[in-house]
Amino acid sequence: MPQEGHLIVKKLMLLRHAKSGWDDPVSRDFDRPLNTKGKRAAHRIGEYLREHHIGFDHVVASPAVRVVETIEHLAEGTGETIAPAWDKRVYLASAVSLLDVVQEADDRFDTLLLVGHNPGLEDLVLMMVPDKPGDEARDQVEEKFPTASVAEISFAVDRWEDIRPNSGTLSLFVRPRDLDPALGPDQS
């Protein structure tokens, strides 16, 4: 039980699926798998989370193949089993729809990892974190939320349903290229 005056913080981590293979002959976008670089990037992000002791209590994820594979490679990197709650509403969802999913989260979880797609994840960060001068991490998200990147937003609330736009603090934004330049954009 929290002590009187103790600030409760909920943390929302957002992970965009890793790079998928557009040259794969699948009939549906939903079925597109990761490419080799995407698998490496998701694994490296997992290693980063492990190395920096960044964890989460619960995972909600899009059931798209590229998200499923991202989580598998993330888990290899963290060295832990990840058992997401698959939610079809997360597939290609808007920021408003993603916020609905987050606000429904069980309050016994303090850190929620949401794994999905752009532009919804990027828009959710921009909607939840106020635009302040000098916020380099938010500016980077606004520029681009690349595949396999992870953002963490902290909220001074004790219930997920109390999260509101412009009430979060972006406490982390890590792109695969920040960890390994070879995982950055392809150079032509």
N, CA, C and O atoms as a DFTB+ gen file, in Angstrom:
752 C
 N C O
     1  1       0.841      -1.183       0.000
     2  2       0.000       0.000       0.000
     3  2       0.884       1.243       0.000
     4  3       1.826       1.325       0.788
     5  1       0.592       2.226      -0.882
     6  2       1.430       3.414      -0.913
     7  2       1.292       4.238       0.352
     8  3       0.230       4.295       0.973
     9  1       2.388       4.871       0.713
    10  2       2.377       5.727       1.895
    11  2       1.723       7.057       1.538
    12  3       1.671       7.456       0.375
    13  1       1.231       7.721       2.560
    14  2       0.610       9.034       2.358
    15  2       1.600       9.960       1.650
    16  3       2.749      10.087       2.073
    17  1       1.156      10.597       0.586
    18  2       2.003      11.529      -0.136
    19  2       2.994      10.871      -1.081
    20  3       3.733      11.565      -1.780
    21  1       3.022       9.542      -1.115
    22  2       3.942       8.837      -2.002
    23  2       3.421       8.921      -3.431
    24  3       2.262       8.599      -3.690
    25  1       4.263       9.348      -4.346
    26  2       3.868       9.496      -5.737
    27  2       3.916       8.141      -6.438
    28  3       4.950       7.473      -6.469
    29  1       2.795       7.761      -6.988
    30  2       2.713       6.522      -7.757
    31  2       3.026       6.867      -9.211
    32  3       2.599       7.906      -9.715
    33  1       3.766       6.002      -9.872
    34  2       4.087       6.245     -11.267
    35  2       3.751       4.992     -12.078
    36  3       4.148       3.879     -11.732
    37  1       3.015       5.203     -13.155
    38  2       2.783       4.152     -14.138
    39  2       3.698       4.451     -15.312
    40  3       3.838       5.600     -15.731
    41  1       4.321       3.399     -15.839
    42  2       5.202       3.574     -16.986
    43  2       4.631       2.815     -18.173
    44  3       4.289       1.636     -18.079
    45  1       4.536       3.521     -19.287
    46  2       4.072       2.937     -20.534
    47  2       5.260       2.855     -21.474
    48  3       5.835       3.872     -21.861
    49  1       5.622       1.624     -21.838
    50  2       6.688       1.425     -22.820
    51  2       6.044       1.095     -24.156
    52  3       5.116       0.290     -24.230
    53  1       6.541       1.720     -25.199
    54  2       6.028       1.493     -26.547
    55  2       7.152       0.936     -27.398
    56  3       8.232       1.522     -27.470
    57  1       6.901      -0.189     -28.039
    58  2       7.890      -0.811     -28.920
    59  2       7.265      -0.972     -30.293
    60  3       6.253      -1.653     -30.455
    61  1       7.880      -0.339     -31.273
    62  2       7.423      -0.543     -32.649
    63  2       8.025      -1.846     -33.156
    64  3       9.189      -2.142     -32.886
    65  1       7.233      -2.624     -33.891
    66  2       7.759      -3.879     -34.444
    67  2       9.032      -3.606     -35.235
    68  3       9.236      -2.503     -35.744
    69  1       9.871      -4.606     -35.331
    70  2      11.136      -4.483     -36.064
    71  2      10.863      -4.492     -37.571
    72  3       9.736      -4.696     -38.022
    73  1      11.933      -4.264     -38.324
    74  2      11.820      -4.134     -39.787
    75  2      11.330      -5.436     -40.414
    76  3      11.869      -6.516     -40.173
    77  1      10.296      -5.289     -41.221
    78  2       9.713      -6.475     -41.866
    79  2      10.165      -6.563     -43.313
    80  3      10.682      -5.606     -43.890
    81  1       9.954      -7.743     -43.880
    82  2      10.382      -8.003     -45.247
    83  2       9.290      -7.702     -46.256
    84  3       8.275      -8.395     -46.322
    85  1       9.512      -6.660     -47.040
    86  2       8.524      -6.296     -48.069
    87  2       8.636      -7.192     -49.292
    88  3       7.716      -7.257     -50.107
    89  1       9.779      -7.890     -49.420
    90  2       9.965      -8.743     -50.597
    91  2       9.398     -10.142     -50.364
    92  3       9.464     -10.996     -51.247
    93  1       8.847     -10.374     -49.186
    94  2       8.255     -11.670     -48.872
    95  2       6.888     -11.759     -49.551
    96  3       6.076     -10.846     -49.406
    97  1       6.617     -12.838     -50.288
    98  2       5.370     -12.915     -51.051
    99  2       4.160     -13.341     -50.200
   100  3       3.604     -14.419     -50.406
   101  1       3.762     -12.497     -49.254
   102  2       2.585     -12.818     -48.448
   103  2       1.386     -12.091     -49.036
   104  3       1.523     -11.016     -49.620
   105  1       0.213     -12.684     -48.878
   106  2      -0.969     -12.065     -49.473
   107  2      -1.560     -10.967     -48.597
   108  3      -2.237     -10.070     -49.100
   109  1      -1.305     -11.031     -47.269
   110  2      -1.865     -10.011     -46.372
   111  2      -0.743      -9.275     -45.649
   112  3       0.264      -9.882     -45.284
   113  1      -0.910      -7.982     -45.443
   114  2       0.042      -7.185     -44.669
   115  2       0.238      -7.797     -43.283
   116  3       1.353      -7.821     -42.762
   117  1      -0.832      -8.284     -42.698
   118  2      -0.826      -8.881     -41.359
   119  2       0.217      -9.999     -41.242
   120  3       0.786     -10.209     -40.171
   121  1       0.466     -10.721     -42.352
   122  2       1.323     -11.908     -42.341
   123  2       2.792     -11.630     -42.666
   124  3       3.594     -12.560     -42.741
   125  1       3.149     -10.360     -42.859
   126  2       4.517     -10.031     -43.232
   127  2       5.493     -10.334     -42.102
   128  3       5.306      -9.846     -40.987
   129  1       6.551     -11.144     -42.369
   130  2       7.540     -11.485     -41.326
   131  2       8.652     -10.442     -41.250
   132  3       8.739      -9.547     -42.090
   133  1       9.499     -10.573     -40.233
   134  2      10.669      -9.708     -40.100
   135  2      11.723     -10.091     -41.132
   136  3      11.789     -11.237     -41.577
   137  1      12.546      -9.113     -41.504
   138  2      13.714      -9.448     -42.305
   139  2      14.897      -9.672     -41.340
   140  3      14.750      -9.526     -40.127
   141  1      16.053     -10.023     -41.888
   142  2      17.213     -10.362     -41.063
   143  2      17.631      -9.200     -40.168
   144  3      17.924      -9.392     -38.987
   145  1      17.657      -7.999     -40.732
   146  2      18.046      -6.814     -39.959
   147  2      17.045      -6.569     -38.823
   148  3      17.437      -6.192     -37.718
   149  1      15.766      -6.783     -39.096
   150  2      14.739      -6.600     -38.073
   151  2      14.925      -7.564     -36.909
   152  3      14.762      -7.184     -35.750
   153  1      15.262      -8.797     -37.216
   154  2      15.497      -9.794     -36.155
   155  2      16.672      -9.372     -35.280
   156  3      16.610      -9.476     -34.054
   157  1      17.746      -8.895     -35.914
   158  2      18.933      -8.441     -35.161
   159  2      18.586      -7.228     -34.296
   160  3      19.015      -7.139     -33.146
   161  1      17.807      -6.294     -34.854
   162  2      17.466      -5.066     -34.126
   163  2      16.620      -5.383     -32.890
   164  3      16.876      -4.848     -31.812
   165  1      15.621      -6.246     -33.041
   166  2      14.765      -6.601     -31.897
   167  2      15.592      -7.291     -30.814
   168  3      15.406      -7.027     -29.626
   169  1      16.502      -8.170     -31.220
   170  2      17.373      -8.861     -30.269
   171  2      18.247      -7.848     -29.530
   172  3      18.416      -7.942     -28.314
   173  1      18.800      -6.884     -30.261
   174  2      19.696      -5.889     -29.652
   175  2      18.938      -4.993     -28.675
   176  3      19.469      -4.641     -27.622
   177  1      17.714      -4.623     -29.011
   178  2      16.902      -3.828     -28.082
   179  2      16.650      -4.640     -26.808
   180  3      16.695      -4.091     -25.707
   181  1      16.388      -5.930     -26.950
   182  2      16.214      -6.799     -25.785
   183  2      17.454      -6.823     -24.911
   184  3      17.359      -6.758     -23.685
   185  1      18.625      -6.916     -25.544
   186  2      19.881      -6.887     -24.780
   187  2      20.021      -5.562     -24.030
   188  3      20.439      -5.539     -22.873
   189  1      19.671      -4.469     -24.692
   190  2      19.752      -3.147     -24.065
   191  2      18.868      -3.088     -22.815
   192  3      19.295      -2.604     -21.767
   193  1      17.646      -3.581     -22.936
   194  2      16.736      -3.567     -21.789
   195  2      17.317      -4.390     -20.633
   196  3      17.246      -3.981     -19.474
   197  1      17.889      -5.547     -20.960
   198  2      18.500      -6.391     -19.924
   199  2      19.695      -5.689     -19.276
   200  3      19.807      -5.648     -18.051
   201  1      20.590      -5.134     -20.108
   202  2      21.798      -4.474     -19.607
   203  2      21.467      -3.293     -18.696
   204  3      22.210      -3.016     -17.754
   205  1      20.366      -2.597     -18.963
   206  2      20.001      -1.399     -18.198
   207  2      18.898      -1.672     -17.167
   208  3      18.338      -0.744     -16.583
   209  1      18.598      -2.952     -16.955
   210  2      17.609      -3.352     -15.943
   211  2      16.273      -2.646     -16.149
   212  3      15.648      -2.169     -15.202
   213  1      15.853      -2.591     -17.414
   214  2      14.572      -1.974     -17.755
   215  2      13.588      -3.111     -18.009
   216  3      13.736      -3.879     -18.960
   217  1      12.592      -3.204     -17.150
   218  2      11.640      -4.300     -17.278
   219  2      10.216      -3.813     -17.408
   220  3       9.950      -2.611     -17.425
   221  1       9.307      -4.764     -17.499
   222  2       7.885      -4.469     -17.619
   223  2       7.112      -5.598     -16.977
   224  3       7.580      -6.735     -16.932
   225  1       5.931      -5.285     -16.479
   226  2       5.094      -6.275     -15.788
   227  2       4.143      -7.014     -16.715
   228  3       3.760      -8.154     -16.456
   229  1       3.767      -6.343     -17.807
   230  2       2.723      -6.893     -18.669
   231  2       2.955      -6.404     -20.093
   232  3       3.455      -5.300     -20.309
   233  1       2.586      -7.239     -21.061
   234  2       2.745      -6.899     -22.471
   235  2       1.409      -7.055     -23.180
   236  3       0.734      -8.076     -23.047
   237  1       1.040      -6.031     -23.932
   238  2      -0.124      -6.096     -24.815
   239  2       0.417      -5.856     -26.214
   240  3       1.172      -4.910     -26.440
   241  1       0.029      -6.720     -27.162
   242  2       0.642      -6.644     -28.489
   243  2      -0.344      -6.945     -29.600
   244  3      -1.322      -7.671     -29.426
   245  1      -0.047      -6.358     -30.748
   246  2      -0.750      -6.683     -31.986
   247  2      -0.404      -8.137     -32.337
   248  3       0.733      -8.566     -32.143
   249  1      -1.376      -8.889     -32.848
   250  2      -1.072     -10.276     -33.221
   251  2      -0.468     -10.428     -34.622
   252  3      -0.328     -11.553     -35.101
   253  1      -0.113      -9.338     -35.280
   254  2       0.502      -9.418     -36.610
   255  2       1.812     -10.204     -36.531
   256  3       2.520     -10.138     -35.526
   257  1       2.129     -10.942     -37.587
   258  2       3.308     -11.810     -37.610
   259  2       4.575     -11.032     -37.269
   260  3       5.408     -11.524     -36.507
   261  1       4.738      -9.834     -37.816
   262  2       5.975      -9.076     -37.565
   263  2       6.100      -8.650     -36.106
   264  3       7.213      -8.469     -35.612
   265  1       4.968      -8.486     -35.405
   266  2       5.002      -8.166     -33.975
   267  2       5.336      -9.427     -33.169
   268  3       6.150      -9.384     -32.246
   269  1       4.708     -10.533     -33.523
   270  2       4.988     -11.806     -32.845
   271  2       6.488     -12.119     -32.924
   272  3       7.107     -12.488     -31.926
   273  1       7.063     -11.967     -34.126
   274  2       8.490     -12.259     -34.308
   275  2       9.362     -11.234     -33.574
   276  3      10.412     -11.588     -33.038
   277  1       8.937      -9.980     -33.547
   278  2       9.695      -8.954     -32.808
   279  2       9.790      -9.351     -31.338
   280  3      10.859      -9.262     -30.734
   281  1       8.674      -9.788     -30.767
   282  2       8.657     -10.177     -29.353
   283  2       9.531     -11.407     -29.116
   284  3      10.210     -11.495     -28.093
   285  1       9.522     -12.359     -30.053
   286  2      10.377     -13.546     -29.909
   287  2      11.852     -13.149     -29.844
   288  3      12.593     -13.658     -29.003
   289  1      12.282     -12.246     -30.724
   290  2      13.695     -11.837     -30.757
   291  2      14.029     -10.902     -29.597
   292  3      15.148     -10.933     -29.086
   293  1      13.073     -10.073     -29.176
   294  2      13.252      -9.239     -27.988
   295  2      13.491     -10.137     -26.775
   296  3      14.385      -9.877     -25.970
   297  1      12.690     -11.192     -26.650
   298  2      12.809     -12.126     -25.523
   299  2      14.172     -12.811     -25.518
   300  3      14.760     -13.005     -24.454
   301  1      14.681     -13.179     -26.693
   302  2      16.022     -13.774     -26.762
   303  2      17.052     -12.794     -26.207
   304  3      17.966     -13.185     -25.481
   305  1      16.897     -11.514     -26.556
   306  2      17.828     -10.490     -26.087
   307  2      17.733     -10.236     -24.595
   308  3      18.747     -10.011     -23.935
   309  1      16.509     -10.273     -24.053
   310  2      16.352     -10.036     -22.614
   311  2      16.701     -11.277     -21.807
   312  3      17.027     -11.189     -20.624
   313  1      16.630     -12.436     -22.458
   314  2      16.880     -13.686     -21.757
   315  2      15.698     -14.115     -20.901
   316  3      15.834     -14.974     -20.030
   317  1      14.538     -13.516     -21.149
   318  2      13.348     -13.845     -20.374
   319  2      12.199     -14.259     -21.294
   320  3      12.154     -13.886     -22.466
   321  1      11.295     -15.021     -20.744
   322  2      10.104     -15.391     -21.488
   323  2       9.132     -14.219     -21.479
   324  3       8.897     -13.608     -20.436
   325  1       8.574     -13.908     -22.631
   326  2       7.581     -12.837     -22.727
   327  2       6.288     -13.467     -23.233
   328  3       6.251     -14.060     -24.310
   329  1       5.237     -13.328     -22.444
   330  2       3.933     -13.907     -22.802
   331  2       2.910     -12.779     -22.939
   332  3       2.248     -12.421     -21.964
   333  1       2.778     -12.220     -24.138
   334  2       1.891     -11.076     -24.320
   335  2       0.415     -11.444     -24.283
   336  3       0.026     -12.590     -24.506
   337  1      -0.386     -10.433     -23.993
   338  2      -1.822     -10.513     -24.228
   339  2      -1.995      -9.995     -25.652
   340  3      -1.731      -8.825     -25.926
   341  1      -2.437     -10.861     -26.556
   342  2      -2.604     -10.457     -27.959
   343  2      -3.924      -9.699     -28.083
   344  3      -4.961     -10.172     -27.618
   345  1      -3.885      -8.539     -28.705
   346  2      -5.081      -7.705     -28.827
   347  2      -5.173      -7.188     -30.261
   348  3      -4.360      -6.371     -30.692
   349  1      -6.179      -7.677     -30.996
   350  2      -6.346      -7.295     -32.403
   351  2      -6.556      -5.799     -32.568
   352  3      -6.293      -5.250     -33.638
   353  1      -7.028      -5.133     -31.517
   354  2      -7.253      -3.684     -31.622
   355  2      -5.945      -2.919     -31.806
   356  3      -5.962      -1.786     -32.285
   357  1      -4.809      -3.518     -31.435
   358  2      -3.517      -2.836     -31.532
   359  2      -3.002      -2.834     -32.976
   360  3      -2.173      -1.996     -33.332
   361  1      -3.481      -3.755     -33.804
   362  2      -3.016      -3.867     -35.193
   363  2      -3.386      -2.602     -35.960
   364  3      -4.565      -2.308     -36.159
   365  1      -2.362      -1.852     -36.391
   366  2      -2.517      -0.614     -37.169
   367  2      -3.459       0.394     -36.514
   368  3      -4.138       1.149     -37.210
   369  1      -3.503       0.410     -35.184
   370  2      -4.424       1.272     -34.445
   371  2      -3.966       2.725     -34.429
   372  3      -2.777       3.027     -34.529
   373  1      -4.940       3.608     -34.300
   374  2      -4.657       5.032     -34.113
   375  2      -4.207       5.266     -32.674
   376  3      -4.359       4.398     -31.815
   377  1      -3.655       6.441     -32.425
   378  2      -3.224       6.797     -31.066
   379  2      -4.408       6.761     -30.099
   380  3      -4.267       6.309     -28.962
   381  1      -5.560       7.230     -30.541
   382  2      -6.749       7.254     -29.670
   383  2      -7.167       5.829     -29.307
   384  3      -7.511       5.563     -28.156
   385  1      -7.142       4.922     -30.266
   386  2      -7.487       3.521     -29.988
   387  2      -6.464       2.880     -29.058
   388  3      -6.828       2.107     -28.172
   389  1      -5.180       3.198     -29.256
   390  2      -4.140       2.650     -28.384
   391  2      -4.314       3.167     -26.961
   392  3      -4.115       2.420     -26.003
   393  1      -4.682       4.437     -26.816
   394  2      -4.913       4.997     -25.484
   395  2      -6.056       4.256     -24.788
   396  3      -5.995       4.006     -23.584
   397  1      -7.091       3.908     -25.541
   398  2      -8.198       3.114     -24.961
   399  2      -7.668       1.799     -24.395
   400  3      -8.040       1.402     -23.291
   401  1      -6.803       1.125     -25.148
   402  2      -6.234      -0.152     -24.711
   403  2      -5.426       0.056     -23.418
   404  3      -5.545      -0.721     -22.470
   405  1      -4.613       1.104     -23.398
   406  2      -3.779       1.387     -22.223
   407  2      -4.651       1.692     -21.006
   408  3      -4.380       1.196     -19.912
   409  1      -5.682       2.493     -21.184
   410  2      -6.530       2.889     -20.059
   411  2      -7.304       1.710     -19.473
   412  3      -7.787       1.782     -18.343
   413  1      -7.422       0.623     -20.242
   414  2      -8.102      -0.579     -19.755
   415  2      -7.160      -1.536     -19.019
   416  3      -7.607      -2.557     -18.497
   417  1      -5.863      -1.218     -18.971
   418  2      -4.889      -2.122     -18.350
   419  2      -5.194      -2.312     -16.863
   420  3      -5.737      -1.430     -16.198
   421  1      -4.830      -3.473     -16.378
   422  2      -5.027      -3.820     -14.971
   423  2      -4.065      -2.993     -14.109
   424  3      -2.864      -2.957     -14.376
   425  1      -4.589      -2.338     -13.091
   426  2      -3.788      -1.445     -12.253
   427  2      -2.730      -2.157     -11.417
   428  3      -1.852      -1.504     -10.853
   429  1      -2.796      -3.485     -11.327
   430  2      -1.746      -4.175     -10.575
   431  2      -0.424      -4.145     -11.340
   432  3       0.627      -4.432     -10.766
   433  1      -0.464      -3.799     -12.635
   434  2       0.764      -3.669     -13.430
   435  2       1.229      -2.220     -13.380
   436  3       0.455      -1.300     -13.643
   437  1       2.514      -2.022     -13.038
   438  2       3.068      -0.667     -12.984
   439  2       3.746      -0.257     -14.283
   440  3       3.811       0.928     -14.607
   441  1       4.257      -1.246     -15.032
   442  2       4.916      -0.949     -16.302
   443  2       4.321      -1.832     -17.386
   444  3       4.401      -3.059     -17.330
   445  1       3.730      -1.184     -18.360
   446  2       3.059      -1.872     -19.461
   447  2       3.875      -1.687     -20.728
   448  3       4.255      -0.565     -21.066
   449  1       4.146      -2.776     -21.430
   450  2       4.806      -2.713     -22.736
   451  2       3.737      -2.938     -23.799
   452  3       3.060      -3.966     -23.811
   453  1       3.597      -1.956     -24.691
   454  2       2.649      -2.042     -25.798
   455  2       3.461      -2.187     -27.073
   456  3       4.281      -1.325     -27.391
   457  1       3.239      -3.279     -27.811
   458  2       4.018      -3.556     -29.019
   459  2       3.093      -3.487     -30.225
   460  3       2.113      -4.227     -30.321
   461  1       3.423      -2.583     -31.144
   462  2       2.534      -2.390     -32.283
   463  2       3.197      -1.723     -33.464
   464  3       4.330      -2.031     -33.832
   465  1       2.447      -0.790     -34.051
   466  2       2.764      -0.264     -35.380
   467  2       2.751       1.266     -35.394
   468  3       2.207       1.916     -34.501
   469  1       3.355       1.798     -36.417
   470  2       3.235       3.221     -36.706
   471  2       2.152       3.400     -37.763
   472  3       1.857       2.457     -38.497
   473  1       1.555       4.580     -37.860
   474  2       1.889       5.804     -37.137
   475  2       1.297       5.884     -35.717
   476  3       1.562       6.847     -34.998
   477  1       0.509       4.892     -35.313
   478  2      -0.181       4.960     -34.026
   479  2       0.725       5.154     -32.826
   480  3       0.431       5.972     -31.954
   481  1       1.841       4.401     -32.767
   482  2       2.730       4.513     -31.604
   483  2       3.382       5.889     -31.533
   484  3       3.420       6.511     -30.472
   485  1       3.893       6.358     -32.665
   486  2       4.514       7.685     -32.697
   487  2       3.492       8.754     -32.301
   488  3       3.788       9.640     -31.498
   489  1       2.300       8.662     -32.866
   490  2       1.244       9.638     -32.547
   491  2       0.866       9.580     -31.066
   492  3       0.552      10.608     -30.466
   493  1       0.894       8.386     -30.478
   494  2       0.565       8.248     -29.057
   495  2       1.610       8.967     -28.193
   496  3       1.254       9.659     -27.239
   497  1       2.884       8.805     -28.523
   498  2       3.929       9.517     -27.774
   499  2       3.684      11.023     -27.864
   500  3       3.706      11.721     -26.851
   501  1       3.453      11.519     -29.078
   502  2       3.286      12.960     -29.280
   503  2       2.016      13.484     -28.597
   504  3       1.958      14.642     -28.183
   505  1       1.006      12.620     -28.484
   506  2      -0.240      13.009     -27.826
   507  2      -0.074      13.034     -26.299
   508  3      -0.671      13.873     -25.624
   509  1       0.732      12.120     -25.760
   510  2       0.840      11.967     -24.305
   511  2       1.925      12.840     -23.672
   512  3       1.849      13.160     -22.486
   513  1       2.930      13.223     -24.456
   514  2       4.066      13.988     -23.928
   515  2       3.997      15.415     -24.467
   516  3       4.075      15.619     -25.678
   517  1       3.853      16.402     -23.584
   518  2       3.764      17.782     -24.059
   519  2       5.032      18.217     -24.788
   520  3       6.136      17.795     -24.442
   521  1       4.860      19.061     -25.796
   522  2       5.976      19.569     -26.588
   523  2       6.618      20.726     -25.831
   524  3       6.056      21.818     -25.745
   525  1       7.811      20.467     -25.282
   526  2       8.532      21.496     -24.521
   527  2       9.857      21.786     -25.219
   528  3      10.493      20.871     -25.741
   529  1      10.279      23.052     -25.232
   530  2      11.573      23.371     -25.840
   531  2      12.701      22.579     -25.170
   532  3      12.746      22.449     -23.947
   533  1      13.606      22.054     -25.994
   534  2      14.764      21.349     -25.454
   535  2      14.540      19.887     -25.131
   536  3      15.449      19.224     -24.631
   537  1      13.335      19.359     -25.407
   538  2      13.078      17.935     -25.159
   539  2      13.558      17.154     -26.384
   540  3      12.794      16.882     -27.310
   541  1      14.854      16.800     -26.361
   542  2      15.465      16.150     -27.525
   543  2      14.826      14.809     -27.855
   544  3      14.628      14.484     -29.025
   545  1      14.505      14.031     -26.828
   546  2      13.915      12.709     -27.076
   547  2      12.569      12.850     -27.798
   548  3      12.300      12.132     -28.761
   549  1      11.725      13.778     -27.329
   550  2      10.427      13.968     -27.994
   551  2      10.621      14.460     -29.421
   552  3       9.914      14.035     -30.334
   553  1      11.593      15.367     -29.609
   554  2      11.881      15.864     -30.956
   555  2      12.310      14.722     -31.878
   556  3      11.939      14.695     -33.052
   557  1      13.099      13.772     -31.340
   558  2      13.518      12.616     -32.146
   559  2      12.310      11.759     -32.525
   560  3      12.213      11.285     -33.657
   561  1      11.390      11.563     -31.576
   562  2      10.183      10.783     -31.880
   563  2       9.375      11.496     -32.954
   564  3       8.865      10.866     -33.880
   565  1       9.262      12.820     -32.825
   566  2       8.476      13.588     -33.795
   567  2       9.092      13.501     -35.183
   568  3       8.384      13.495     -36.190
   569  1      10.423      13.435     -35.224
   570  2      11.118      13.297     -36.507
   571  2      10.832      11.919     -37.102
   572  3      10.498      11.803     -38.282
   573  1      10.965      10.874     -36.278
   574  2      10.687       9.509     -36.741
   575  2      10.772       8.535     -35.572
   576  3      11.654       8.644     -34.720
   577  1       9.844       7.581     -35.542
   578  2       9.851       6.491     -34.559
   579  2      10.196       5.237     -35.361
   580  3       9.301       4.518     -35.805
   581  1      11.510       4.970     -35.551
   582  2      11.914       3.871     -36.432
   583  2      11.500       2.495     -35.913
   584  3      11.156       2.330     -34.743
   585  1      11.542       1.531     -36.800
   586  2      11.228       0.152     -36.429
   587  2      12.159      -0.299     -35.306
   588  3      13.328       0.083     -35.261
   589  1      11.623      -1.115     -34.403
   590  2      12.333      -1.702     -33.253
   591  2      12.775      -0.674     -32.226
   592  3      13.561      -0.998     -31.335
   593  1      12.290       0.556     -32.329
   594  2      12.618       1.576     -31.321
   595  2      11.686       1.419     -30.134
   596  3      10.555       0.950     -30.261
   597  1      12.194       1.826     -28.968
   598  2      11.395       1.725     -27.742
   599  2      11.364       3.087     -27.054
   600  3      12.381       3.769     -26.932
   601  1      10.167       3.459     -26.608
   602  2       9.975       4.692     -25.855
   603  2       9.349       4.328     -24.518
   604  3       8.598       3.358     -24.419
   605  1       9.661       5.112     -23.489
   606  2       9.052       4.901     -22.178
   607  2       8.504       6.241     -21.695
   608  3       9.220       7.241     -21.645
   609  1       7.224       6.238     -21.343
   610  2       6.557       7.435     -20.858
   611  2       6.112       7.178     -19.423
   612  3       5.466       6.171     -19.133
   613  1       6.464       8.100     -18.528
   614  2       6.076       7.988     -17.116
   615  2       4.901       8.914     -16.835
   616  3       4.836      10.036     -17.338
   617  1       3.968       8.416     -16.014
   618  2       2.771       9.167     -15.642
   619  2       2.632       9.163     -14.120
   620  3       2.804       8.121     -13.487
   621  1       2.327      10.296     -13.539
   622  2       2.143      10.404     -12.088
   623  2       0.693      10.070     -11.744
   624  3      -0.068      10.933     -11.306
   625  1       0.324       8.810     -11.946
   626  2      -1.025       8.317     -11.642
   627  2      -0.898       6.945     -11.010
   628  3       0.127       6.280     -11.161
   629  1      -1.938       6.515     -10.301
   630  2      -1.910       5.150      -9.779
   631  2      -2.897       4.240     -10.505
   632  3      -2.967       3.044     -10.221
   633  1      -3.658       4.806     -11.442
   634  2      -4.583       3.993     -12.237
   635  2      -4.404       4.324     -13.713
   636  3      -4.323       5.491     -14.097
   637  1      -4.342       3.284     -14.530
   638  2      -4.159       3.470     -15.969
   639  2      -5.278       4.329     -16.562
   640  3      -5.041       5.130     -17.466
   641  1      -6.479       4.158     -16.056
   642  2      -7.613       4.897     -16.627
   643  2      -7.486       6.404     -16.421
   644  3      -8.194       7.175     -17.070
   645  1      -6.586       6.840     -15.520
   646  2      -6.400       8.265     -15.241
   647  2      -5.382       8.942     -16.165
   648  3      -5.168      10.151     -16.076
   649  1      -4.762       8.171     -17.040
   650  2      -3.782       8.751     -17.968
   651  2      -4.514       9.645     -18.967
   652  3      -5.536       9.263     -19.536
   653  1      -3.966      10.841     -19.164
   654  2      -4.561      11.821     -20.072
   655  2      -3.509      12.373     -21.026
   656  3      -2.321      12.363     -20.704
   657  1      -3.929      12.856     -22.201
   658  2      -2.988      13.490     -23.121
   659  2      -2.218      14.625     -22.437
   660  3      -2.733      15.311     -21.554
   661  1      -0.978      14.796     -22.875
   662  2      -0.079      15.839     -22.373
   663  2       0.242      15.714     -20.890
   664  3       0.609      16.704     -20.257
   665  1       0.111      14.510     -20.320
   666  2       0.388      14.331     -18.892
   667  2       1.613      13.457     -18.632
   668  3       1.947      13.188     -17.478
   669  1       2.285      13.011     -19.693
   670  2       3.407      12.097     -19.528
   671  2       4.757      12.766     -19.682
   672  3       4.870      13.874     -20.206
   673  1       5.777      12.066     -19.213
   674  2       7.164      12.489     -19.371
   675  2       7.893      11.388     -20.128
   676  3       7.894      10.232     -19.704
   677  1       8.504      11.742     -21.234
   678  2       9.259      10.765     -22.021
   679  2      10.583      10.528     -21.316
   680  3      11.474      11.377     -21.344
   681  1      10.706       9.361     -20.681
   682  2      11.892       9.076     -19.873
   683  2      12.935       8.264     -20.627
   684  3      14.058       8.102     -20.151
   685  1      12.567       7.745     -21.818
   686  2      13.507       6.919     -22.589
   687  2      13.051       6.877     -24.037
   688  3      11.862       6.730     -24.316
   689  1      13.997       7.006     -24.954
   690  2      13.730       6.742     -26.372
   691  2      15.019       6.183     -26.954
   692  3      16.028       6.884     -27.036
   693  1      14.981       4.917     -27.356
   694  2      16.168       4.244     -27.882
   695  2      15.834       3.626     -29.230
   696  3      14.860       2.888     -29.379
   697  1      16.673       3.950     -30.204
   698  2      16.532       3.389     -31.551
   699  2      17.632       2.360     -31.755
   700  3      18.716       2.504     -31.191
   701  1      17.378       1.326     -32.547
   702  2      18.430       0.333     -32.800
   703  2      19.743       0.966     -33.266
   704  3      20.818       0.518     -32.868
   705  1      19.667       1.989     -34.094
   706  2      20.893       2.627     -34.609
   707  2      21.688       3.325     -33.507
   708  3      22.887       3.558     -33.665
   709  1      21.031       3.663     -32.388
   710  2      21.750       4.253     -31.254
   711  2      22.667       3.221     -30.600
   712  3      23.653       3.580     -29.957
   713  1      22.341       1.955     -30.765
   714  2      23.075       0.867     -30.137
   715  2      24.081       0.227     -31.086
   716  3      25.112      -0.292     -30.658
   717  1      23.768       0.272     -32.387
   718  2      24.615      -0.337     -33.423
   719  2      24.333       0.394     -34.730
   720  3      23.264       0.225     -35.316
   721  1      25.288       1.209     -35.193
   722  2      25.056       1.973     -36.442
   723  2      24.642       1.108     -37.620
   724  3      23.955       1.588     -38.522
   725  1      25.044      -0.157     -37.633
   726  2      24.663      -1.055     -38.728
   727  2      23.162      -1.337     -38.747
   728  3      22.629      -1.826     -39.744
   729  1      22.479      -1.024     -37.636
   730  2      21.044      -1.256     -37.560
   731  2      20.243       0.000     -37.948
   732  3      19.016       0.020     -37.844
   733  1      20.954       1.038     -38.394
   734  2      20.287       2.270     -38.816
   735  2      19.760       2.152     -40.227
   736  3      19.773       1.079     -40.829
   737  1      19.289       3.292     -40.752
   738  2      18.720       3.285     -42.101
   739  2      19.745       2.804     -43.124
   740  3      20.943       3.056     -42.993
   741  1      19.254       2.118     -44.128
   742  2      20.128       1.654     -45.205
   743  2      20.666       2.852     -45.953
   744  3      19.929       3.780     -46.287
   745  1      21.961       2.822     -46.213
   746  2      22.606       3.913     -46.976
   747  2      22.619       3.525     -48.447
   748  3      22.962       2.397     -48.801
   749  1      22.241       4.475     -49.300
   750  2      22.249       4.151     -50.729
   751  2      23.492       4.693     -51.406
   752  3      23.667       4.514     -52.612
